[in-house]
Amino acid sequence: APPPAIPRALYAPEASELSIALTGQLLALFIVGLLSRSLAARFRRASGSQRLAEASARRLEKRNASIVQSLSGGLLTLDSNGKIEGANPAAERLLGRSEHALVGMSAGELIALPKGLSLRKRARLETTATRADGTSFPIGLTIGPLEEADAGLSLLVFQDLSELHALEE
């Protein structure tokens, strides 16, 4: 039996009220289902786009590495103190040292760099470099900061000018 002080409408809803409440609940569940489906589709598309972007980035990285490896000129990456962080095969061949041996050396130990040369400003000059066996050879070099790279990194690109100097004589 219902409690005598509480009106029946509060604890025993009419059939039409119950029907409206259930319909509202079903409609809410249907909308949640549609939104979940839409969100899942967006997630699948985003995941696919991310995979494509990652694959494209890997291809670009491989291409750039291939270009650097194929250069005939020496290429050294320098930190803000002028220490070598990386070298391409041409730099190894021209300087007679492995990349492992070059990394950590000061570029000034191998290349006669003018006093006051800034690694943060682009410059082109002719100077000399020294091979591992102690022999010197003329080089043309370009040095400058790497754009949009880690702070302080510079790129030093050089070419052996021995043949050109021999032709001039």
Disulfide bonds with the S-S distance in Angstrom:
none
